[in-house]
Amino acid sequence: MTKNMGLLDRGIRTLIAVVIGVLYFTGQIGGIVAIILGIVAVVLLLTSLVSWCPAYLPFNLSTRKRGGGEGVEGGGGGGLGASGGEAGGGPAGL
């Protein structure tokens, strides 16, 4: 099971699940709507916790950032490291 969800994707799913929970516990939704949305909230929360969405598999989708290895997701900068990307782009001294 390769992770295929990025930080923003996971955050949005968690937020939607929390909103559904709040709507339910404040009595804003009920009946069959509450059951369906409750199931949706649980699925969204579980997929965000494991960073894997089975619905992405048939389409070969991933919202996870490429490269950088484990634990780097969502961390700093625009991808320019100390090994290049300096302004100017020309040879040193010119």
Backbone hydrogen bonds, N-H to C=O, Kabsch-Sander energy under -0.5 kcal/mol:
donor,donor_aa,acceptor,acceptor_aa,energy
4,N,51,S,-1.8
5,M,51,S,-1.2
10,R,6,G,-2.4
11,G,7,L,-2.4
12,I,8,L,-2.6
13,R,9,D,-2.2
14,T,10,R,-2.3
15,L,11,G,-2.5
16,I,12,I,-2.5
17,A,13,R,-2.2
18,V,14,T,-2.4
19,V,15,L,-2.5
20,I,16,I,-2.4
21,G,17,A,-2.2
22,V,18,V,-2.7
23,L,19,V,-2.6
24,Y,20,I,-2.1
25,F,21,G,-2.7
26,T,22,V,-1.7
27,G,24,Y,-1.5
28,Q,23,L,-2.2
29,I,23,L,-1.1
33,V,30,G,-0.8
34,A,30,G,-0.8
35,I,31,G,-1.7
36,I,32,I,-2.6
37,L,33,V,-2.8
38,G,34,A,-2.1
39,I,35,I,-2.1
40,V,36,I,-2.3
41,A,37,L,-2.6
42,V,38,G,-2.3
43,V,39,I,-2.4
44,L,40,V,-2.8
45,L,41,A,-2.5
46,L,42,V,-2.7
47,T,43,V,-2.6
48,S,44,L,-1.9
49,L,45,L,-1.9
50,V,46,L,-1.9
51,S,47,T,-0.8
52,W,47,T,-1.3
56,Y,53,C,-1.5
57,L,54,P,-0.9
59,F,56,Y,-0.6
60,N,56,Y,-0.5
60,N,57,L,-1.5
61,L,56,Y,-2.2
63,T,4,N,-2.2
72,V,69,G,-1.0
75,G,72,V,-2.4
81,G,79,G,-0.6
84,G,81,G,-0.6
89,G,86,E,-0.5
94,L,91,P,-1.6
